């Protein structure tokens, strides 16, 4: 008897949430990434591997901590490059 009640209401789709990169402020287009692809690519292998291992272990608190430290390190490196 649902046809007597009229058409169903459609839900509005929400746009996907975006997160800003910790290092440069660009959008990461994802909620689980803390660094954009460009900044992640600028990291040395050891830092990339630490982030990837933390993601594999599904430890978001570790991913955030390592990403935050890496963003600070990237900012320092970029300042050194500009100054000297």
C-alpha positions in Angstrom: 0.0 0.0 0.0 3.0 2.3 -0.2 1.8 3.6 -3.6 -1.0 5.4 -1.8 1.4 7.4 0.3 3.1 9.1 -2.7 6.6 9.1 -4.0 9.6 8.6 -1.7 11.7 11.6 -0.8 15.2 11.5 -2.3 18.2 12.3 -0.1 20.6 15.0 -1.1 24.1 13.7 -1.7 26.7 15.5 0.4 29.9 16.5 -1.3 32.9 14.5 -0.1 34.7 16.2 2.7 38.1 17.5 2.0 41.1 18.0 4.2 43.9 20.6 3.8 47.5 19.4 3.5 49.4 20.0 6.7 52.5 21.2 4.8 51.2 23.5 2.1 47.5 23.9 2.7 46.4 22.5 -0.6 43.4 20.2 -0.7 44.1 16.4 -0.3 40.7 15.4 -1.8 40.5 12.8 0.9 39.6 12.5 4.6 42.3 9.9 5.5 45.3 11.7 3.9 47.1 14.5 5.8 49.6 15.4 3.1 48.9 16.1 -0.5 50.5 14.0 -3.2 53.1 16.6 -4.0 54.3 17.0 -0.4 54.2 13.3 0.1 56.4 12.9 -2.9 58.9 15.4 -1.5 59.5 13.3 1.6 62.5 11.0 1.9 61.9 7.3 1.7 62.1 6.6 5.4 59.3 9.1 6.2 57.1 7.8 3.4 57.6 4.2 4.6 56.7 5.1 8.2 53.4 6.7 7.0 52.6 3.8 4.8 53.3 1.3 7.5 51.1 3.2 10.0 48.3 3.2 7.4 48.7 -0.5 6.9 48.4 -1.0 10.6 45.2 1.2 10.6 46.6 3.5 13.3 45.2 6.9 12.4 46.8 8.6 15.5 50.3 7.4 14.3 49.6 8.5 10.7 48.6 12.0 11.9 51.7 12.3 14.2 54.1 11.2 11.5 52.5 13.4 8.9 52.5 16.4 11.3 56.3 15.9 12.0 56.9 15.4 8.3 55.0 18.6 7.4 57.2 20.6 9.9 60.3 19.0 8.4 59.2 19.9 4.9 58.5 23.5 5.9 62.0 23.8 7.4 63.6 22.3 4.2 61.7 24.7 2.0 62.8 27.7 4.1 66.4 26.5 3.9 66.0 26.2 0.1 64.6 29.7 -0.2 67.2 31.3 2.1 70.3 29.7 0.8 
